[in-house]
Amino acid sequence: GYVYVSVAPAEEVQNVKINYYDEAAGKQVAEVPVQVSIDTSCVNMAILTRYLPEGYTLEGSDCIIRDGY
């Protein structure tokens, strides 16, 4: 017998780091590595919120990826 399995090419991804920075305190709070689609040029709010350090809120909107950050 045969087993037929439907497949699709794997999505190409890029590794970027989300750098959470507290401007008032002048310090980095966290740096979180994530994978996004290779054609992504900005990280959306859903991803930023998912990894947001406890006790902080986001200021701003989607963030542009610059040099892997």
mmCIF file of the N, C-alpha and C atoms, coordinates in Angstrom:
data_MODEL
# 
_entry.id   MODEL 
# 
loop_
_atom_site.group_PDB 
_atom_site.id 
_atom_site.type_symbol 
_atom_site.label_atom_id 
_atom_site.label_alt_id 
_atom_site.label_comp_id 
_atom_site.label_asym_id 
_atom_site.label_entity_id 
_atom_site.label_seq_id 
_atom_site.pdbx_PDB_ins_code 
_atom_site.Cartn_x 
_atom_site.Cartn_y 
_atom_site.Cartn_z 
_atom_site.occupancy 
_atom_site.B_iso_or_equiv 
_atom_site.pdbx_formal_charge 
_atom_site.auth_seq_id 
_atom_site.auth_comp_id 
_atom_site.auth_asym_id 
_atom_site.auth_atom_id 
_atom_site.pdbx_PDB_model_num 
ATOM 1   N N  . GLY A 1 1  ? 0.813  -1.177 0.000  1.00 0.00 ? 1  GLY A N  1 
ATOM 2   C CA . GLY A 1 1  ? 0.000  0.000  0.000  1.00 0.00 ? 1  GLY A CA 1 
ATOM 3   C C  . GLY A 1 1  ? 0.863  1.249  0.000  1.00 0.00 ? 1  GLY A C  1 
ATOM 4   N N  . TYR A 1 2  ? 0.198  2.360  -0.116 1.00 0.00 ? 2  TYR A N  1 
ATOM 5   C CA . TYR A 1 2  ? 0.845  3.669  -0.157 1.00 0.00 ? 2  TYR A CA 1 
ATOM 6   C C  . TYR A 1 2  ? 0.233  4.586  0.886  1.00 0.00 ? 2  TYR A C  1 
ATOM 7   N N  . VAL A 1 3  ? 1.040  5.509  1.347  1.00 0.00 ? 3  VAL A N  1 
ATOM 8   C CA . VAL A 1 3  ? 0.551  6.583  2.207  1.00 0.00 ? 3  VAL A CA 1 
ATOM 9   C C  . VAL A 1 3  ? 0.891  7.884  1.498  1.00 0.00 ? 3  VAL A C  1 
ATOM 10  N N  . TYR A 1 4  ? -0.107 8.679  1.184  1.00 0.00 ? 4  TYR A N  1 
ATOM 11  C CA . TYR A 1 4  ? 0.104  9.966  0.527  1.00 0.00 ? 4  TYR A CA 1 
ATOM 12  C C  . TYR A 1 4  ? 0.015  11.075 1.566  1.00 0.00 ? 4  TYR A C  1 
ATOM 13  N N  . VAL A 1 5  ? 1.023  11.911 1.580  1.00 0.00 ? 5  VAL A N  1 
ATOM 14  C CA . VAL A 1 5  ? 1.075  13.006 2.539  1.00 0.00 ? 5  VAL A CA 1 
ATOM 15  C C  . VAL A 1 5  ? 1.245  14.305 1.771  1.00 0.00 ? 5  VAL A C  1 
ATOM 16  N N  . SER A 1 6  ? 0.405  15.272 2.054  1.00 0.00 ? 6  SER A N  1 
ATOM 17  C CA . SER A 1 6  ? 0.504  16.580 1.419  1.00 0.00 ? 6  SER A CA 1 
ATOM 18  C C  . SER A 1 6  ? 1.611  17.381 2.102  1.00 0.00 ? 6  SER A C  1 
ATOM 19  N N  . VAL A 1 7  ? 2.490  17.983 1.314  1.00 0.00 ? 7  VAL A N  1 
ATOM 20  C CA . VAL A 1 7  ? 3.587  18.785 1.857  1.00 0.00 ? 7  VAL A CA 1 
ATOM 21  C C  . VAL A 1 7  ? 3.647  20.135 1.158  1.00 0.00 ? 7  VAL A C  1 
ATOM 22  N N  . ALA A 1 8  ? 4.335  21.073 1.766  1.00 0.00 ? 8  ALA A N  1 
ATOM 23  C CA . ALA A 1 8  ? 4.567  22.389 1.181  1.00 0.00 ? 8  ALA A CA 1 
ATOM 24  C C  . ALA A 1 8  ? 5.990  22.793 1.534  1.00 0.00 ? 8  ALA A C  1 
ATOM 25  N N  . PRO A 1 9  ? 6.614  23.624 0.713  1.00 0.00 ? 9  PRO A N  1 
ATOM 26  C CA . PRO A 1 9  ? 7.969  24.073 1.032  1.00 0.00 ? 9  PRO A CA 1 
ATOM 27  C C  . PRO A 1 9  ? 7.989  24.809 2.376  1.00 0.00 ? 9  PRO A C  1 
ATOM 28  N N  . ALA A 1 10 ? 9.048  24.612 3.132  1.00 0.00 ? 10 ALA A N  1 
ATOM 29  C CA . ALA A 1 10 ? 9.192  25.295 4.422  1.00 0.00 ? 10 ALA A CA 1 
ATOM 30  C C  . ALA A 1 10 ? 9.371  26.788 4.184  1.00 0.00 ? 10 ALA A C  1 
ATOM 31  N N  . GLU A 1 11 ? 8.752  27.581 5.034  1.00 0.00 ? 11 GLU A N  1 
ATOM 32  C CA . GLU A 1 11 ? 8.876  29.027 4.932  1.00 0.00 ? 11 GLU A CA 1 
ATOM 33  C C  . GLU A 1 11 ? 10.289 29.438 5.343  1.00 0.00 ? 11 GLU A C  1 
ATOM 34  N N  . GLU A 1 12 ? 10.894 30.311 4.560  1.00 0.00 ? 12 GLU A N  1 
ATOM 35  C CA . GLU A 1 12 ? 12.215 30.818 4.925  1.00 0.00 ? 12 GLU A CA 1 
ATOM 36  C C  . GLU A 1 12 ? 12.046 31.850 6.034  1.00 0.00 ? 12 GLU A C  1 
ATOM 37  N N  . VAL A 1 13 ? 12.905 31.777 7.036  1.00 0.00 ? 13 VAL A N  1 
ATOM 38  C CA . VAL A 1 13 ? 12.802 32.678 8.181  1.00 0.00 ? 13 VAL A CA 1 
ATOM 39  C C  . VAL A 1 13 ? 14.112 33.423 8.401  1.00 0.00 ? 13 VAL A C  1 
ATOM 40  N N  . GLN A 1 14 ? 14.017 34.490 9.172  1.00 0.00 ? 14 GLN A N  1 
ATOM 41  C CA . GLN A 1 14 ? 15.204 35.210 9.623  1.00 0.00 ? 14 GLN A CA 1 
ATOM 42  C C  . GLN A 1 14 ? 15.145 35.296 11.143 1.00 0.00 ? 14 GLN A C  1 
ATOM 43  N N  . ASN A 1 15 ? 16.284 35.251 11.759 1.00 0.00 ? 15 ASN A N  1 
ATOM 44  C CA . ASN A 1 15 ? 16.374 35.381 13.211 1.00 0.00 ? 15 ASN A CA 1 
ATOM 45  C C  . ASN A 1 15 ? 16.610 36.844 13.550 1.00 0.00 ? 15 ASN A C  1 
ATOM 46  N N  . VAL A 1 16 ? 15.769 37.384 14.418 1.00 0.00 ? 16 VAL A N  1 
ATOM 47  C CA . VAL A 1 16 ? 15.932 38.764 14.877 1.00 0.00 ? 16 VAL A CA 1 
ATOM 48  C C  . VAL A 1 16 ? 15.839 38.777 16.398 1.00 0.00 ? 16 VAL A C  1 
ATOM 49  N N  . LYS A 1 17 ? 16.277 39.856 16.992 1.00 0.00 ? 17 LYS A N  1 
ATOM 50  C CA . LYS A 1 17 ? 16.192 40.007 18.445 1.00 0.00 ? 17 LYS A CA 1 
ATOM 51  C C  . LYS A 1 17 ? 15.334 41.221 18.753 1.00 0.00 ? 17 LYS A C  1 
ATOM 52  N N  . ILE A 1 18 ? 14.398 41.050 19.678 1.00 0.00 ? 18 ILE A N  1 
ATOM 53  C CA . ILE A 1 18 ? 13.602 42.170 20.157 1.00 0.00 ? 18 ILE A CA 1 
ATOM 54  C C  . ILE A 1 18 ? 14.343 42.743 21.359 1.00 0.00 ? 18 ILE A C  1 
ATOM 55  N N  . ASN A 1 19 ? 14.704 44.009 21.264 1.00 0.00 ? 19 ASN A N  1 
ATOM 56  C CA . ASN A 1 19 ? 15.437 44.680 22.332 1.00 0.00 ? 19 ASN A CA 1 
ATOM 57  C C  . ASN A 1 19 ? 14.456 45.591 23.071 1.00 0.00 ? 19 ASN A C  1 
ATOM 58  N N  . TYR A 1 20 ? 14.045 45.178 24.264 1.00 0.00 ? 20 TYR A N  1 
ATOM 59  C CA . TYR A 1 20 ? 13.146 45.987 25.087 1.00 0.00 ? 20 TYR A CA 1 
ATOM 60  C C  . TYR A 1 20 ? 14.008 46.951 25.896 1.00 0.00 ? 20 TYR A C  1 
ATOM 61  N N  . TYR A 1 21 ? 13.766 48.246 25.704 1.00 0.00 ? 21 TYR A N  1 
ATOM 62  C CA . TYR A 1 21 ? 14.615 49.273 26.303 1.00 0.00 ? 21 TYR A CA 1 
ATOM 63  C C  . TYR A 1 21 ? 13.762 50.256 27.092 1.00 0.00 ? 21 TYR A C  1 
ATOM 64  N N  . ASP A 1 22 ? 14.126 50.494 28.320 1.00 0.00 ? 22 ASP A N  1 
ATOM 65  C CA . ASP A 1 22 ? 13.443 51.461 29.178 1.00 0.00 ? 22 ASP A CA 1 
ATOM 66  C C  . ASP A 1 22 ? 14.165 52.796 29.006 1.00 0.00 ? 22 ASP A C  1 
ATOM 67  N N  . GLU A 1 23 ? 13.575 53.707 28.214 1.00 0.00 ? 23 GLU A N  1 
ATOM 68  C CA . GLU A 1 23 ? 14.229 54.984 27.932 1.00 0.00 ? 23 GLU A CA 1 
ATOM 69  C C  . GLU A 1 23 ? 14.343 55.856 29.174 1.00 0.00 ? 23 GLU A C  1 
ATOM 70  N N  . ALA A 1 24 ? 13.339 55.823 30.042 1.00 0.00 ? 24 ALA A N  1 
ATOM 71  C CA . ALA A 1 24 ? 13.375 56.648 31.254 1.00 0.00 ? 24 ALA A CA 1 
ATOM 72  C C  . ALA A 1 24 ? 14.524 56.231 32.169 1.00 0.00 ? 24 ALA A C  1 
ATOM 73  N N  . ALA A 1 25 ? 14.758 54.934 32.285 1.00 0.00 ? 25 ALA A N  1 
ATOM 74  C CA . ALA A 1 25 ? 15.834 54.423 33.140 1.00 0.00 ? 25 ALA A CA 1 
ATOM 75  C C  . ALA A 1 25 ? 17.164 54.341 32.397 1.00 0.00 ? 25 ALA A C  1 
ATOM 76  N N  . GLY A 1 26 ? 17.113 54.458 31.062 1.00 0.00 ? 26 GLY A N  1 
ATOM 77  C CA . GLY A 1 26 ? 18.333 54.388 30.265 1.00 0.00 ? 26 GLY A CA 1 
ATOM 78  C C  . GLY A 1 26 ? 18.981 53.022 30.263 1.00 0.00 ? 26 GLY A C  1 
ATOM 79  N N  . LYS A 1 27 ? 18.136 51.962 30.257 1.00 0.00 ? 27 LYS A N  1 
ATOM 80  C CA . LYS A 1 27 ? 18.724 50.620 30.282 1.00 0.00 ? 27 LYS A CA 1 
ATOM 81  C C  . LYS A 1 27 ? 17.896 49.619 29.480 1.00 0.00 ? 27 LYS A C  1 
ATOM 82  N N  . GLN A 1 28 ? 18.577 48.577 29.048 1.00 0.00 ? 28 GLN A N  1 
ATOM 83  C CA . GLN A 1 28 ? 17.920 47.469 28.365 1.00 0.00 ? 28 GLN A CA 1 
ATOM 84  C C  . GLN A 1 28 ? 17.234 46.606 29.417 1.00 0.00 ? 28 GLN A C  1 
ATOM 85  N N  . VAL A 1 29 ? 15.978 46.238 29.138 1.00 0.00 ? 29 VAL A N  1 
ATOM 86  C CA . VAL A 1 29 ? 15.211 45.420 30.071 1.00 0.00 ? 29 VAL A CA 1 
ATOM 87  C C  . VAL A 1 29 ? 15.302 43.951 29.690 1.00 0.00 ? 29 VAL A C  1 
ATOM 88  N N  . ALA A 1 30 ? 15.263 43.676 28.381 1.00 0.00 ? 30 ALA A N  1 
ATOM 89  C CA . ALA A 1 30 ? 15.329 42.291 27.901 1.00 0.00 ? 30 ALA A CA 1 
ATOM 90  C C  . ALA A 1 30 ? 15.709 42.285 26.433 1.00 0.00 ? 30 ALA A C  1 
ATOM 91  N N  . GLU A 1 31 ? 16.269 41.158 26.007 1.00 0.00 ? 31 GLU A N  1 
ATOM 92  C CA . GLU A 1 31 ? 16.570 40.931 24.594 1.00 0.00 ? 31 GLU A CA 1 
ATOM 93  C C  . GLU A 1 31 ? 16.074 39.528 24.283 1.00 0.00 ? 31 GLU A C  1 
ATOM 94  N N  . VAL A 1 32 ? 15.103 39.434 23.361 1.00 0.00 ? 32 VAL A N  1 
ATOM 95  C CA . VAL A 1 32 ? 14.433 38.169 23.089 1.00 0.00 ? 32 VAL A CA 1 
ATOM 96  C C  . VAL A 1 32 ? 14.635 37.775 21.627 1.00 0.00 ? 32 VAL A C  1 
ATOM 97  N N  . PRO A 1 33 ? 15.235 36.601 21.362 1.00 0.00 ? 33 PRO A N  1 
ATOM 98  C CA . PRO A 1 33 ? 15.376 36.141 19.980 1.00 0.00 ? 33 PRO A CA 1 
ATOM 99  C C  . PRO A 1 33 ? 14.054 35.556 19.476 1.00 0.00 ? 33 PRO A C  1 
ATOM 100 N N  . VAL A 1 34 ? 13.677 35.912 18.242 1.00 0.00 ? 34 VAL A N  1 
ATOM 101 C CA . VAL A 1 34 ? 12.476 35.362 17.606 1.00 0.00 ? 34 VAL A CA 1 
ATOM 102 C C  . VAL A 1 34 ? 12.778 35.074 16.142 1.00 0.00 ? 34 VAL A C  1 
ATOM 103 N N  . GLN A 1 35 ? 11.960 34.224 15.539 1.00 0.00 ? 35 GLN A N  1 
ATOM 104 C CA . GLN A 1 35 ? 12.054 33.960 14.104 1.00 0.00 ? 35 GLN A CA 1 
ATOM 105 C C  . GLN A 1 35 ? 10.834 34.557 13.430 1.00 0.00 ? 35 GLN A C  1 
ATOM 106 N N  . VAL A 1 36 ? 11.070 35.273 12.335 1.00 0.00 ? 36 VAL A N  1 
ATOM 107 C CA . VAL A 1 36 ? 9.993  35.852 11.537 1.00 0.00 ? 36 VAL A CA 1 
ATOM 108 C C  . VAL A 1 36 ? 10.235 35.491 10.079 1.00 0.00 ? 36 VAL A C  1 
ATOM 109 N N  . SER A 1 37 ? 9.225  35.643 9.265  1.00 0.00 ? 37 SER A N  1 
ATOM 110 C CA . SER A 1 37 ? 9.332  35.354 7.842  1.00 0.00 ? 37 SER A CA 1 
ATOM 111 C C  . SER A 1 37 ? 10.474 36.161 7.229  1.00 0.00 ? 37 SER A C  1 
ATOM 112 N N  . ILE A 1 38 ? 11.146 35.581 6.249  1.00 0.00 ? 38 ILE A N  1 
ATOM 113 C CA . ILE A 1 38 ? 12.308 36.218 5.614  1.00 0.00 ? 38 ILE A CA 1 
ATOM 114 C C  . ILE A 1 38 ? 11.953 37.565 4.982  1.00 0.00 ? 38 ILE A C  1 
ATOM 115 N N  . ASP A 1 39 ? 10.700 37.729 4.552  1.00 0.00 ? 39 ASP A N  1 
ATOM 116 C CA . ASP A 1 39 ? 10.303 38.978 3.904  1.00 0.00 ? 39 ASP A CA 1 
ATOM 117 C C  . ASP A 1 39 ? 9.698  39.995 4.874  1.00 0.00 ? 39 ASP A C  1 
ATOM 118 N N  . THR A 1 40 ? 9.760  39.714 6.167  1.00 0.00 ? 40 THR A N  1 
ATOM 119 C CA . THR A 1 40 ? 9.232  40.631 7.175  1.00 0.00 ? 40 THR A CA 1 
ATOM 120 C C  . THR A 1 40 ? 10.204 41.782 7.392  1.00 0.00 ? 40 THR A C  1 
ATOM 121 N N  . SER A 1 41 ? 9.683  43.015 7.369  1.00 0.00 ? 41 SER A N  1 
ATOM 122 C CA . SER A 1 41 ? 10.536 44.179 7.613  1.00 0.00 ? 41 SER A CA 1 
ATOM 123 C C  . SER A 1 41 ? 10.213 44.860 8.938  1.00 0.00 ? 41 SER A C  1 
ATOM 124 N N  . CYS A 1 42 ? 9.109  44.439 9.578  1.00 0.00 ? 42 CYS A N  1 
ATOM 125 C CA . CYS A 1 42 ? 8.789  44.982 10.896 1.00 0.00 ? 42 CYS A CA 1 
ATOM 126 C C  . CYS A 1 42 ? 8.127  43.902 11.745 1.00 0.00 ? 42 CYS A C  1 
ATOM 127 N N  . VAL A 1 43 ? 8.306  44.009 13.048 1.00 0.00 ? 43 VAL A N  1 
ATOM 128 C CA . VAL A 1 43 ? 7.724  43.053 13.989 1.00 0.00 ? 43 VAL A CA 1 
ATOM 129 C C  . VAL A 1 43 ? 6.394  43.631 14.462 1.00 0.00 ? 43 VAL A C  1 
ATOM 130 N N  . ASN A 1 44 ? 5.324  42.834 14.364 1.00 0.00 ? 44 ASN A N  1 
ATOM 131 C CA . ASN A 1 44 ? 4.009  43.366 14.710 1.00 0.00 ? 44 ASN A CA 1 
ATOM 132 C C  . ASN A 1 44 ? 3.750  43.353 16.213 1.00 0.00 ? 44 ASN A C  1 
ATOM 133 N N  . MET A 1 45 ? 2.705  44.054 16.601 1.00 0.00 ? 45 MET A N  1 
ATOM 134 C CA . MET A 1 45 ? 2.366  44.219 18.016 1.00 0.00 ? 45 MET A CA 1 
ATOM 135 C C  . MET A 1 45 ? 2.104  42.893 18.720 1.00 0.00 ? 45 MET A C  1 
ATOM 136 N N  . ALA A 1 46 ? 1.532  41.916 18.031 1.00 0.00 ? 46 ALA A N  1 
ATOM 137 C CA . ALA A 1 46 ? 1.234  40.623 18.657 1.00 0.00 ? 46 ALA A CA 1 
ATOM 138 C C  . ALA A 1 46 ? 2.514  39.958 19.155 1.00 0.00 ? 46 ALA A C  1 
ATOM 139 N N  . ILE A 1 47 ? 3.565  39.990 18.351 1.00 0.00 ? 47 ILE A N  1 
ATOM 140 C CA . ILE A 1 47 ? 4.846  39.392 18.757 1.00 0.00 ? 47 ILE A CA 1 
ATOM 141 C C  . ILE A 1 47 ? 5.482  40.220 19.872 1.00 0.00 ? 47 ILE A C  1 
ATOM 142 N N  . LEU A 1 48 ? 5.454  41.542 19.732 1.00 0.00 ? 48 LEU A N  1 
ATOM 143 C CA . LEU A 1 48 ? 6.046  42.405 20.758 1.00 0.00 ? 48 LEU A CA 1 
ATOM 144 C C  . LEU A 1 48 ? 5.363  42.212 22.108 1.00 0.00 ? 48 LEU A C  1 
ATOM 145 N N  . THR A 1 49 ? 4.047  42.084 22.092 1.00 0.00 ? 49 THR A N  1 
ATOM 146 C CA . THR A 1 49 ? 3.281  41.900 23.323 1.00 0.00 ? 49 THR A CA 1 
ATOM 147 C C  . THR A 1 49 ? 3.527  40.530 23.937 1.00 0.00 ? 49 THR A C  1 
ATOM 148 N N  . ARG A 1 50 ? 3.652  39.501 23.102 1.00 0.00 ? 50 ARG A N  1 
ATOM 149 C CA . ARG A 1 50 ? 3.853  38.131 23.594 1.00 0.00 ? 50 ARG A CA 1 
ATOM 150 C C  . ARG A 1 50 ? 5.103  38.019 24.468 1.00 0.00 ? 50 ARG A C  1 
ATOM 151 N N  . TYR A 1 51 ? 6.162  38.731 24.119 1.00 0.00 ? 51 TYR A N  1 
ATOM 152 C CA . TYR A 1 51 ? 7.434  38.616 24.842 1.00 0.00 ? 51 TYR A CA 1 
ATOM 153 C C  . TYR A 1 51 ? 7.733  39.808 25.753 1.00 0.00 ? 51 TYR A C  1 
ATOM 154 N N  . LEU A 1 52 ? 6.766  40.700 25.918 1.00 0.00 ? 52 LEU A N  1 
ATOM 155 C CA . LEU A 1 52 ? 6.950  41.897 26.736 1.00 0.00 ? 52 LEU A CA 1 
ATOM 156 C C  . LEU A 1 52 ? 7.280  41.521 28.184 1.00 0.00 ? 52 LEU A C  1 
ATOM 157 N N  . PRO A 1 53 ? 8.374  42.059 28.727 1.00 0.00 ? 53 PRO A N  1 
ATOM 158 C CA . PRO A 1 53 ? 8.726  41.749 30.115 1.00 0.00 ? 53 PRO A CA 1 
ATOM 159 C C  . PRO A 1 53 ? 7.622  42.195 31.084 1.00 0.00 ? 53 PRO A C  1 
ATOM 160 N N  . GLU A 1 54 ? 7.428  41.413 32.130 1.00 0.00 ? 54 GLU A N  1 
ATOM 161 C CA . GLU A 1 54 ? 6.405  41.710 33.129 1.00 0.00 ? 54 GLU A CA 1 
ATOM 162 C C  . GLU A 1 54 ? 6.683  43.058 33.791 1.00 0.00 ? 54 GLU A C  1 
ATOM 163 N N  . GLY A 1 55 ? 5.622  43.829 33.995 1.00 0.00 ? 55 GLY A N  1 
ATOM 164 C CA . GLY A 1 55 ? 5.756  45.124 34.643 1.00 0.00 ? 55 GLY A CA 1 
ATOM 165 C C  . GLY A 1 55 ? 5.981  46.277 33.682 1.00 0.00 ? 55 GLY A C  1 
ATOM 166 N N  . TYR A 1 56 ? 5.963  46.007 32.375 1.00 0.00 ? 56 TYR A N  1 
ATOM 167 C CA . TYR A 1 56 ? 6.188  47.039 31.365 1.00 0.00 ? 56 TYR A CA 1 
ATOM 168 C C  . TYR A 1 56 ? 5.019  47.105 30.396 1.00 0.00 ? 56 TYR A C  1 
ATOM 169 N N  . THR A 1 57 ? 4.850  48.268 29.768 1.00 0.00 ? 57 THR A N  1 
ATOM 170 C CA . THR A 1 57 ? 3.865  48.438 28.705 1.00 0.00 ? 57 THR A CA 1 
ATOM 171 C C  . THR A 1 57 ? 4.602  48.912 27.461 1.00 0.00 ? 57 THR A C  1 
ATOM 172 N N  . LEU A 1 58 ? 4.014  48.643 26.307 1.00 0.00 ? 58 LEU A N  1 
ATOM 173 C CA . LEU A 1 58 ? 4.620  49.084 25.049 1.00 0.00 ? 58 LEU A CA 1 
ATOM 174 C C  . LEU A 1 58 ? 4.283  50.541 24.788 1.00 0.00 ? 58 LEU A C  1 
ATOM 175 N N  . GLU A 1 59 ? 5.243  51.270 24.267 1.00 0.00 ? 59 GLU A N  1 
ATOM 176 C CA . GLU A 1 59 ? 5.020  52.632 23.818 1.00 0.00 ? 59 GLU A CA 1 
ATOM 177 C C  . GLU A 1 59 ? 5.382  52.659 22.348 1.00 0.00 ? 59 GLU A C  1 
ATOM 178 N N  . GLY A 1 60 ? 4.412  52.946 21.511 1.00 0.00 ? 60 GLY A N  1 
ATOM 179 C CA . GLY A 1 60 ? 4.641  52.947 20.076 1.00 0.00 ? 60 GLY A CA 1 
ATOM 180 C C  . GLY A 1 60 ? 3.856  51.843 19.409 1.00 0.00 ? 60 GLY A C  1 
ATOM 181 N N  . SER A 1 61 ? 4.236  51.556 18.176 1.00 0.00 ? 61 SER A N  1 
ATOM 182 C CA . SER A 1 61 ? 3.521  50.538 17.407 1.00 0.00 ? 61 SER A CA 1 
ATOM 183 C C  . SER A 1 61 ? 4.515  49.532 16.845 1.00 0.00 ? 61 SER A C  1 
ATOM 184 N N  . ASP A 1 62 ? 4.159  48.906 15.711 1.00 0.00 ? 62 ASP A N  1 
ATOM 185 C CA . ASP A 1 62 ? 5.038  47.919 15.092 1.00 0.00 ? 62 ASP A CA 1 
ATOM 186 C C  . ASP A 1 62 ? 6.449  48.490 14.940 1.00 0.00 ? 62 ASP A C  1 
ATOM 187 N N  . CYS A 1 63 ? 7.448  47.644 15.088 1.00 0.00 ? 63 CYS A N  1 
ATOM 188 C CA . CYS A 1 63 ? 8.844  48.088 15.060 1.00 0.00 ? 63 CYS A CA 1 
ATOM 189 C C  . CYS A 1 63 ? 9.567  47.574 13.823 1.00 0.00 ? 63 CYS A C  1 
ATOM 190 N N  . ILE A 1 64 ? 10.304 48.452 13.177 1.00 0.00 ? 64 ILE A N  1 
ATOM 191 C CA . ILE A 1 64 ? 11.082 48.110 11.988 1.00 0.00 ? 64 ILE A CA 1 
ATOM 192 C C  . ILE A 1 64 ? 12.316 47.314 12.402 1.00 0.00 ? 64 ILE A C  1 
ATOM 193 N N  . ILE A 1 65 ? 12.634 46.273 11.635 1.00 0.00 ? 65 ILE A N  1 
ATOM 194 C CA . ILE A 1 65 ? 13.824 45.461 11.893 1.00 0.00 ? 65 ILE A CA 1 
ATOM 195 C C  . ILE A 1 65 ? 15.039 46.181 11.309 1.00 0.00 ? 65 ILE A C  1 
ATOM 196 N N  . ARG A 1 66 ? 16.040 46.420 12.152 1.00 0.00 ? 66 ARG A N  1 
ATOM 197 C CA . ARG A 1 66 ? 17.276 47.087 11.720 1.00 0.00 ? 66 ARG A CA 1 
ATOM 198 C C  . ARG A 1 66 ? 18.467 46.242 12.123 1.00 0.00 ? 66 ARG A C  1 
ATOM 199 N N  . ASP A 1 67 ? 19.209 45.765 11.161 1.00 0.00 ? 67 ASP A N  1 
ATOM 200 C CA . ASP A 1 67 ? 20.418 44.976 11.431 1.00 0.00 ? 67 ASP A CA 1 
ATOM 201 C C  . ASP A 1 67 ? 20.161 43.813 12.384 1.00 0.00 ? 67 ASP A C  1 
ATOM 202 N N  . GLY A 1 68 ? 19.032 43.128 12.188 1.00 0.00 ? 68 GLY A N  1 
ATOM 203 C CA . GLY A 1 68 ? 18.721 41.966 13.013 1.00 0.00 ? 68 GLY A CA 1 
ATOM 204 C C  . GLY A 1 68 ? 18.081 42.288 14.346 1.00 0.00 ? 68 GLY A C  1 
ATOM 205 N N  . TYR A 1 69 ? 17.819 43.584 14.611 1.00 0.00 ? 69 TYR A N  1 
ATOM 206 C CA . TYR A 1 69 ? 17.175 44.002 15.870 1.00 0.00 ? 69 TYR A CA 1 
ATOM 207 C C  . TYR A 1 69 ? 15.894 44.748 15.563 1.00 0.00 ? 69 TYR A C  1 
# 
